[in-house]
Amino acid sequence: MNYEALLKIRFYRDVAIILLVRQNNLAVQSVLQIKRQAELGGYKTPSMLNQYIQMRDKMFPHSEWLFVTDDGNQYLPRKFQQNVQKYLEQARMPIKPCHPKKLTDEQLHAILGLKFDYQRPAIQHSLSCALLGYLALRAEEVAKLITSDINLEKRILYLRDTKNQDDQAVPIPKTLIPLLGAYLSHIKPREPLFVRHSGKQWDRRDVNYALEKYAGFHEISEHVTPRIMRRTVARHWRRMNIPQEIVQALLRHKRMDTTITNYTFETNFDILLSAMNDHDPMR
């Protein structure tokens, strides 16, 4: 179980509890005592509860409790209260009152506003792999991106200080526009597109890690790297009968023989191509 997944499930769990308590006028203690197989048909169930349950079933398939701790045990009221206070501090709101029924609307909206922060690690992994798979970018090119490098109106992505020691531009496919637009709406101008939990910008190692997770999600057993992904995409473009000159331009090669070497490279990554075509970056 990875740290990013734990952060996300914790947040969805706590918000689901807050909303379940508020919408149904329940006691926190009674909500935390609900068993896994309990029928919830008589309750108003927030959408985040359904999303949490999907994650819990995957991560804790054998736990008997609806709301679980990181080790699958019963979640206790005291720990829940501490976590609600932590969210309020993170949202720069007063930490009292912190009981779900007593939270002000402003406090509740501030907590809900933290959703992107807890989704961001998973979105970053999907988005970085989408940029590798749709645009055949290099790992360092993905890692260097900042928000001002993306012009959604013109559908252009600008690459700074590339391998060729110059600035370049690549067209953004329509498929990525909604994802990029939604993602950029949460990020400040000139902020790095991809950051670690520390706030530090990614480097190529983070891109490699994201691609490894992507390959694992699609159960691809072969070792996959951004370099192999780039060559796979080049072969895919040629199989689609895209002219050599266009492929050269998309790969941003100065020499045609470099391009030809990329798409004639023999690989067994047809399964990677299939995964790339079926992949939903919003997942």
C-alpha positions as CSV (number, residue, x, y, z in Angstrom):
1,M,0.0,0.0,0.0
2,N,1.5,3.3,-1.0
3,Y,1.5,6.6,0.9
4,E,-0.5,8.5,-1.7
5,A,-3.3,6.0,-1.6
6,L,-3.5,6.1,2.2
7,L,-3.7,9.9,2.1
8,K,-6.6,9.8,-0.3
9,I,-8.6,7.1,1.5
10,R,-8.2,8.8,4.8
11,F,-9.6,12.0,3.5
12,Y,-12.5,10.4,1.7
13,R,-13.2,8.3,4.9
14,D,-13.3,11.4,7.1
15,V,-15.4,13.5,4.8
16,A,-17.8,10.7,4.3
17,I,-18.2,10.4,8.1
18,I,-18.8,14.1,8.5
19,L,-21.5,14.2,5.8
20,L,-23.1,11.0,7.0
21,V,-23.4,12.4,10.6
22,R,-24.7,15.8,9.4
23,Q,-27.2,14.6,6.8
24,N,-28.7,11.9,9.0
25,N,-28.3,13.5,12.5
26,L,-26.3,10.5,13.8
27,A,-23.8,10.2,16.6
28,V,-20.2,9.8,15.5
29,Q,-19.8,6.8,17.8
30,S,-22.7,5.0,16.2
31,V,-21.4,5.7,12.7
32,L,-18.0,4.4,13.5
33,Q,-19.5,1.2,14.8
34,I,-21.2,0.3,11.5
35,K,-20.1,-3.0,10.2
36,R,-18.9,-3.6,6.6
37,Q,-22.0,-5.5,5.5
38,A,-24.5,-3.2,7.1
39,E,-27.4,-2.0,5.0
40,L,-27.3,1.8,4.4
41,G,-30.5,2.1,2.4
42,G,-32.3,4.0,5.2
43,Y,-29.6,6.7,5.3
44,K,-28.8,9.7,3.0
45,T,-25.5,8.6,1.6
46,P,-23.1,11.2,0.2
47,S,-21.3,10.4,-3.0
48,M,-17.9,10.5,-1.3
49,L,-19.1,7.5,0.9
50,N,-19.6,5.4,-2.2
51,Q,-16.1,6.4,-3.5
52,Y,-14.6,5.6,-0.1
53,I,-16.2,2.2,-0.1
54,Q,-14.8,1.4,-3.5
55,M,-11.3,2.3,-2.2
56,R,-11.8,0.4,1.1
57,D,-12.9,-2.8,-0.6
58,K,-9.8,-2.7,-2.7
59,M,-7.4,-1.9,0.1
60,F,-9.0,-3.6,3.0
61,P,-11.1,-6.5,1.6
62,H,-11.2,-8.5,4.8
63,S,-11.9,-5.8,7.4
64,E,-15.3,-6.2,9.2
65,W,-15.7,-2.4,9.7
66,L,-17.2,0.2,7.3
67,F,-14.7,2.8,8.4
68,V,-11.2,1.5,9.0
69,T,-7.8,2.6,10.2
70,D,-4.6,2.2,8.1
71,D,-4.3,-1.4,9.4
72,G,-7.9,-2.3,8.8
73,N,-9.1,-2.0,12.4
74,Q,-12.1,-0.1,13.8
75,Y,-11.8,3.7,13.5
76,L,-12.1,5.4,16.9
77,P,-13.9,8.7,17.7
78,R,-10.9,10.3,19.3
79,K,-8.7,9.8,16.3
80,F,-11.5,11.0,14.0
81,Q,-11.8,14.2,16.0
82,Q,-8.0,14.8,15.8
83,N,-8.1,14.3,12.0
84,V,-11.0,16.8,11.6
85,Q,-9.0,19.4,13.6
86,K,-6.0,18.7,11.3
87,Y,-8.1,19.4,8.2
88,L,-9.4,22.6,9.7
89,E,-5.8,23.7,10.5
90,Q,-4.8,22.8,7.0
91,A,-7.6,24.9,5.6
92,R,-6.6,27.7,7.9
93,M,-9.9,27.7,9.7
94,P,-10.8,27.7,13.5
95,I,-10.4,24.2,14.9
96,K,-13.5,24.7,17.2
97,P,-16.1,23.6,16.8
98,C,-14.9,20.4,15.2
99,H,-17.8,18.1,15.8
100,P,-19.5,17.3,12.4
101,K,-22.9,18.6,13.6
102,K,-21.4,21.9,14.9
103,L,-19.2,22.7,12.0
104,T,-20.1,26.0,10.3
105,D,-20.9,26.0,6.6
106,E,-17.6,27.9,6.1
107,Q,-15.6,25.3,8.0
108,L,-17.3,22.5,6.0
109,H,-16.7,24.1,2.7
110,A,-13.1,24.7,3.6
111,I,-12.6,21.0,4.4
112,L,-14.3,20.0,1.2
113,G,-12.0,22.4,-0.6
114,L,-9.0,20.3,0.4
115,K,-10.2,17.5,-1.9
116,F,-7.8,18.4,-4.7
117,D,-4.8,18.3,-2.4
118,Y,-5.6,14.7,-1.5
119,Q,-6.4,13.7,-5.1
120,R,-3.4,15.4,-6.6
121,P,-0.8,12.6,-6.2
122,A,-3.1,10.1,-8.1
123,I,-4.0,12.7,-10.8
124,Q,-0.3,13.6,-11.3
125,H,0.5,9.9,-11.9
126,S,-2.2,9.6,-14.5
127,L,-1.5,13.0,-16.2
128,S,2.2,12.4,-16.4
129,C,1.7,9.0,-18.0
130,A,-0.9,10.6,-20.4
131,L,1.7,13.1,-21.5
132,L,4.2,10.3,-22.1
133,G,1.7,8.2,-24.0
134,Y,0.0,10.9,-26.1
135,L,2.9,13.3,-26.8
136,A,5.9,10.9,-26.5
137,L,7.6,13.4,-24.2
138,R,10.9,12.6,-22.4
139,A,10.9,12.1,-18.6
140,E,12.8,15.3,-17.9
141,E,10.5,17.3,-20.2
142,V,7.5,16.1,-18.2
143,A,9.2,16.8,-14.9
144,K,10.1,20.4,-15.8
145,L,6.6,21.6,-16.8
146,I,5.0,24.6,-15.2
147,T,1.5,25.9,-15.6
148,S,2.5,28.7,-18.0
149,D,4.0,26.1,-20.4
150,I,0.5,25.1,-21.3
151,N,-1.8,27.1,-23.6
152,L,-5.1,25.4,-23.7
153,E,-6.7,28.0,-26.1
154,K,-4.0,27.4,-28.7
155,R,-3.7,23.7,-27.7
156,I,0.1,24.0,-27.4
157,L,2.5,22.7,-24.8
158,Y,5.8,24.6,-24.6
159,L,9.0,22.7,-23.6
160,R,11.9,24.7,-22.2
161,D,15.6,23.8,-22.4
162,T,15.0,20.4,-24.1
163,K,17.6,17.8,-25.0
164,N,18.4,19.8,-28.1
165,Q,19.2,22.8,-25.9
166,D,16.4,24.9,-27.3
167,D,12.7,25.6,-26.6
168,Q,10.1,23.6,-28.5
169,A,6.4,23.4,-28.8
170,V,4.1,20.3,-29.3
171,P,0.4,20.2,-30.1
172,I,-1.9,19.0,-27.3
173,P,-4.5,16.4,-28.4
174,K,-8.2,17.2,-27.7
175,T,-8.3,14.1,-25.4
176,L,-6.1,15.8,-22.9
177,I,-7.8,19.3,-22.9
178,P,-10.5,18.6,-20.3
179,L,-8.1,16.9,-17.9
180,L,-5.5,19.6,-18.2
181,G,-8.1,22.3,-17.9
182,A,-9.6,20.8,-14.7
183,Y,-6.1,20.2,-13.2
184,L,-4.8,23.7,-14.0
185,S,-7.8,25.3,-12.4
186,H,-6.5,24.3,-9.0
187,I,-2.9,25.4,-9.6
188,K,-1.4,28.9,-9.4
189,P,0.3,30.6,-12.3
190,R,3.9,29.5,-12.9
191,E,3.6,26.8,-10.3
192,P,5.2,23.4,-11.2
193,L,2.8,21.0,-12.8
194,F,4.1,18.1,-10.8
195,V,5.2,18.3,-7.2
196,R,6.1,16.0,-4.3
197,H,4.4,16.1,-0.9
198,S,7.2,18.4,0.2
199,G,6.2,20.9,-2.5
200,K,9.4,20.3,-4.4
201,Q,9.1,19.9,-8.2
202,W,9.4,16.5,-9.7
203,D,12.6,15.2,-11.5
204,R,12.9,12.4,-14.0
205,R,12.9,9.8,-11.2
206,D,9.4,10.8,-10.2
207,V,8.2,10.4,-13.8
208,N,9.8,6.9,-13.9
209,Y,8.0,6.0,-10.7
210,A,4.6,7.2,-12.0
211,L,5.1,5.1,-15.1
212,E,6.0,2.0,-13.1
213,K,2.7,2.5,-11.1
214,Y,0.8,2.9,-14.4
215,A,2.3,-0.3,-15.8
216,G,1.5,-2.1,-12.6
217,F,-2.1,-0.9,-12.7
218,H,-2.4,-2.4,-16.2
219,E,-0.6,-5.6,-15.1
220,I,2.2,-5.1,-17.6
221,S,5.0,-7.4,-16.3
222,E,7.7,-6.1,-18.6
223,H,10.0,-3.3,-17.5
224,V,8.6,0.0,-18.8
225,T,10.5,3.3,-19.0
226,P,9.7,6.7,-20.5
227,R,12.3,5.9,-23.2
228,I,10.5,2.7,-24.1
229,M,7.1,4.5,-24.0
230,R,8.4,7.1,-26.4
231,R,9.6,4.5,-28.9
232,T,6.4,2.6,-28.5
233,V,4.3,5.7,-29.4
234,A,6.6,6.3,-32.4
235,R,5.9,2.8,-33.7
236,H,2.2,3.4,-33.0
237,W,2.1,6.5,-35.1
238,R,3.8,4.8,-38.0
239,R,1.4,1.9,-37.8
240,M,-1.4,4.5,-38.2
241,N,0.4,5.5,-41.5
242,I,1.4,8.9,-40.2
243,P,4.1,10.2,-42.6
244,Q,7.7,9.9,-41.5
245,E,8.1,13.7,-41.7
246,I,5.2,14.2,-39.3
247,V,6.5,11.6,-36.9
248,Q,9.9,13.3,-37.0
249,A,8.2,16.6,-36.1
250,L,6.2,15.1,-33.3
251,L,9.3,13.5,-31.8
252,R,11.2,16.7,-32.4
253,H,14.2,15.0,-34.0
254,K,16.7,17.0,-36.1
255,R,17.7,14.0,-38.1
256,M,15.3,11.6,-39.9
257,D,17.6,8.5,-39.2
258,T,17.1,9.1,-35.5
259,T,13.3,9.0,-36.0
260,I,13.5,5.8,-38.1
261,T,15.6,4.2,-35.4
262,N,12.9,4.9,-32.8
263,Y,10.0,3.4,-34.6
264,T,11.9,0.4,-36.0
265,F,13.1,-0.5,-32.6
266,E,11.8,-4.1,-31.9
267,T,9.8,-4.4,-28.7
268,N,7.1,-6.7,-27.3
269,F,5.1,-3.8,-25.9
270,D,1.9,-4.3,-27.9
271,I,0.2,-4.7,-24.5
272,L,1.5,-1.3,-23.6
273,L,0.0,0.2,-26.7
274,S,-3.3,-1.4,-25.8
275,A,-3.1,0.0,-22.3
276,M,-2.3,3.5,-23.6
277,N,-5.3,3.5,-25.9
278,D,-7.7,2.2,-23.2
279,H,-6.3,4.4,-20.4
280,D,-8.6,7.0,-18.8
281,P,-6.4,9.8,-17.4
282,M,-9.2,10.8,-15.1
283,R,-9.1,7.5,-13.3
